[in-house]
Amino acid sequence: MSGVQLGAEAAARLAARGSVEFERGLSDGEFARVEADFGFEFADDHRAFLAAGLPVGTSWPNWRGEGRRSLAKRLQLPADGVLFAVEWGGFWGDDWGQRPARMKDALRTARYQLARVPQLVPVYSHHYLPAGRGSFGHPVLSVVRTEVTCGGADLADYVDNAFSPDEHRASGARPTVAFWSGLVA
């Protein structure tokens, strides 16, 4: 299944549930604006999902109508959660080298390292897909600070798991995103 097919299938499954309100999908111009404003490109399946219809309501990022500051905060939240864990939970990335003794230096090093990991793009609430045009089929990751789990093997599986509580099943997904995958328990 291609990224476009996978995203369209995920949107169709979500729409069939009838529990989420949709606006018209994002246009190519709207995608271009969002990607230029925030410096990332949507993965192919995520792009097709949002082109089929823009889910709106509590916890859905509204790429058309939500304020720039709010969207930027949503995009920064995974990295901010890791920084919180560095400062308050003693977290230190496996490949970040020796942890500096001073917290100020540890946070500076952590920010430097986090600026080099793949960008996560919010799908719904604290569930993310990695950015990257030409990519698709990644598991949807639930990210809360350094607690990362797979919410579905791909976007369509995530929709089934997250929005059909009666049918929830373990996805058996293997994470595929550098750094973030290393945090999966």
N, C-alpha and C positions, 0 to 999 in steps of 0.2 A: 504494500500500500504506500503511495506517495505521501509527502507531507501535506499536500493540498487535500487529498482524499481523507487522510487521518483527521485533519482539522475540521473539515466539513462534516465528517462522521461524528466527531465529538460534539459539534454544535447541534446537529440533528438529534442526537441522543438527549442533550440537555433540554432542547426545545420540546421534545416529546414528553418530558417529565411534567411540563406545565407549571413548574414552581418558580421559574425565573422569568423576569420581564426582559424583553429584548428591544433595543432600538435598531435602526438600520445599521448594517455593517459598516466598518470603517472603509473609506475610499483610499485609493492609492495616494492621493494628495495628503490625506490625514495620516496615513502610515509614514509618509516621507517627513511630515512635520514633527511627529512624535519622535521618530528615530533621529532626526537632526537635533531636536531640542534636548534629547537626553543621551545622545551618543551611543546608541546600541541599535542593532537590527533584530527584529522579531525572528524567531525560528519559523520555518515554513509552516509547520502545523499550527502554531500559535497564531500566525498571521491569517491563515485560512479560517481558523475558528472565529477570529474577530471580524473577518470580512463577511462571514456568513450572517452575523448578527452580533451586536455589542450587548453583552449581558450588563444590566444595570441594577443597582440596589445596594443594600448594605454589603460591604466586604468585596464587591467587585470593583476593580480599578476602572474608572470611566475615562478612557483615553481621549474622549471627545470633550467632555464637559467638566472634568475635575480640574482644579487649579494646579498650576505648574509646581508650586511648592509642595502640595499634598502628594502628587505623583512622584516627585523627586524623593520625598521621604519614604514612600513605599519601596522605591528602587534601592534606597540606602539601608533599609531596615535589616536585611540579612547581615551586612557588614557591621552595622551598629550593634547587632546582637553578639557578634563575635568579639567586638571591642569591649562590650560589657563583660563578657566572660573572661577576657584577658585581665581586665581591671579588678573584677570582683570574684571571679571563680578560679583564678590561677591557670586558665587555659593558655596553652602555647602550641602553635602549629608544629607538627613533626619536622617539617623541612624549613623552619624559620631560623635555624641556628640557635646559638646560646641566648637564653632570655636575659636581657639587660636587667641589672639589679634595680635601677631606678624606674618607677612606674612610668614616668614621663617618656623615658627612652623606650620602654617596652611598648607603650601605645604608639609611639612614632614608628617603630619597626613593624608593628602589627598593621598599621594603616598602609605602610609601604607595601607589605606583602599582600594585603587584601585588595589593593588597587590593581594587582596583577592576576587575580583569579577571575574565572568567567563570571560575567554579569548575570545575575538571576533577575528574571522579569516576572512580576506578580501575575498570577492567573486568577486567584480568588483568595482573599484573606492572607494567610501565611503560606500559601502554596505557590510554588514557582517553577518555571521552566527556564533553562538556560537560553540566553540570547544567541543569535547566530544564523544569519541567512544561509540557506543551503543545508541546514541541519533540521532533523525532525525525529520523532520517535523516542525522545528522552523520557525517562520517568519523571513524573511531577513530584517535586520534593516539598515536603513540609519542613519549614525551617523556623525554629524558635531558638534563638541564640545559637548554641552549638549542638542542639538536639535536632538531628536531621533524620527523617524517615521518608520512605517512598509512599506516596499516596495513590499511585497507580503506575502500571508498567509503561503507559503512554497517556496522552491527553484523553483519549476516548475511554480507556480503562479508569482513569481518575474520575471522569464524569460519572461513570457507573458506580464507583466506590463512594464518592462524596455525596452524590445526590440521590442515591437509592439505598437508604439505610437498611432496608430489608434484605438487599442483595449483597451487602458488603462482604468482601472476601479478601483474603491475603493475596497480594498481587505477585509475590515472588520476584518482583522487579529488582534488577541490579542497576544501581546508580552509575551514571556514565560521565559525570562532570568533575573535572579536576578540582581539587581541594574539597568541595562540598561533599563529594562521594566518600571521602575519607572520614567524614563526620557521622556517616550512617552507622547506627548501632547494630 
